[in-house]
Amino acid sequence: MRVWVLISLMDTQQVANRLHELCSAGQYHEAMEELYADDAKHIEAMAMPGQDQILEGKPALLKMSEHWGKTNTVHEQSVGTPLVNGDQFLCQMSMDLTMGDGPMAGQRAQMSEWCLYTVADGKIKEARFFYAPC
């Protein structure tokens, strides 16, 4: 006897909507835990102090996210409505924050970036970030 198990995978629009929901609530780390594939990677516009331009693997991404959350203070943030195209979606994110470490430690800054996410098998496989330096 065969038993078929149906696994419900989120499509790109559902992943985009859930990311928007979590990030709009300031739950960036939780979004990464829930929505990222184990082999996901981030590709930054440039290498940050103490960090490579490309970071690979969910454990490394979660470690980076945890460090970022502990060292920076977010005063205000916004997440734009995601725009979906096939297996990718794009959204704009902005923050007013005080940096906790690096060359801008202790300084307040306004950051805005466009984020391009690629989804496969119901999970985010890649995130590319486009921004100008502070």
C-alpha positions in Angstrom: 0.0 0.0 0.0 1.3 3.4 -0.9 0.7 6.5 1.2 1.0 9.8 -0.5 1.9 12.8 1.5 1.2 16.2 0.0 3.6 18.8 1.0 2.3 22.3 0.6 5.0 24.6 -0.7 4.6 28.3 -0.6 4.7 30.0 -4.0 6.7 33.1 -4.7 3.8 35.4 -3.9 3.1 33.7 -0.6 6.8 33.9 0.4 6.9 37.6 -0.6 3.7 38.3 1.4 5.0 36.5 4.5 8.4 38.2 4.3 6.6 41.6 4.0 4.5 40.7 7.0 7.4 39.7 9.2 9.8 42.4 8.2 7.1 45.1 8.6 6.8 44.0 12.2 10.6 44.3 12.6 10.9 40.5 12.7 13.8 40.2 10.2 15.6 37.3 12.1 12.3 35.4 12.4 11.7 35.9 8.6 15.1 34.4 7.9 14.5 31.4 10.2 11.1 30.7 8.6 11.6 31.5 5.0 15.2 30.9 4.0 16.5 27.6 2.5 19.4 25.9 4.3 21.7 26.8 1.4 20.5 30.4 1.0 22.9 33.2 0.4 23.1 37.0 0.6 24.9 39.0 -2.0 25.5 42.6 -0.7 26.2 45.5 -2.9 29.7 45.7 -1.3 31.6 44.0 1.5 30.9 45.5 4.9 33.6 45.8 7.6 34.3 42.4 9.0 32.0 40.7 6.5 32.3 39.2 3.1 30.2 40.5 0.2 28.7 37.1 -0.3 27.5 35.1 2.8 26.3 31.6 2.2 24.3 29.0 4.3 21.4 29.6 6.7 23.6 29.1 9.8 26.0 31.9 8.7 23.1 34.2 7.8 21.3 33.6 11.1 24.6 34.4 13.0 25.0 37.6 11.0 21.4 38.5 11.6 21.7 37.9 15.4 24.9 40.0 15.6 23.2 42.8 13.6 20.2 42.8 15.8 22.3 43.0 19.0 24.6 45.8 17.8 22.2 48.2 16.0 19.3 50.2 17.3 16.4 50.7 14.8 14.4 53.8 15.4 12.0 53.5 12.5 11.7 51.2 9.5 9.5 50.5 6.5 9.1 47.7 4.0 7.5 48.3 0.6 5.0 46.1 -1.0 6.7 43.2 -2.8 6.6 43.0 -6.6 6.6 39.4 -7.9 8.0 38.3 -11.2 8.1 34.5 -11.7 10.4 33.0 -9.0 11.7 36.4 -7.9 10.3 39.4 -6.0 11.6 42.8 -5.3 10.9 45.1 -2.3 12.3 48.3 -0.9 13.4 48.5 2.7 14.3 51.6 4.7 15.6 52.2 8.2 16.5 54.9 10.5 19.1 53.4 12.9 22.0 54.0 15.1 25.0 51.8 14.2 26.5 49.7 16.9 29.8 48.8 15.5 32.1 49.3 12.5 33.3 52.6 11.2 29.9 54.3 11.8 29.5 53.0 15.4 27.4 55.4 17.5 26.2 57.3 14.4 22.6 57.6 13.4 22.0 56.9 9.7 19.1 56.5 7.2 19.5 53.5 5.0 17.4 52.5 2.0 17.9 49.5 -0.2 16.2 47.4 -2.9 16.1 43.7 -2.1 15.8 41.1 -4.9 14.8 37.6 -3.6 14.8 34.4 -5.6 12.5 31.6 -4.4 12.8 27.8 -5.1 10.9 25.0 -3.5 8.9 27.4 -1.3 12.0 29.0 0.3 14.3 32.0 -0.3 17.5 30.7 -2.0 19.1 34.1 -2.7 18.8 37.7 -1.6 20.6 40.5 -3.4 20.8 43.9 -1.9 21.2 47.2 -3.9 22.1 50.4 -2.0 24.4 53.3 -1.9 27.0 53.5 1.0 25.9 55.6 4.0 
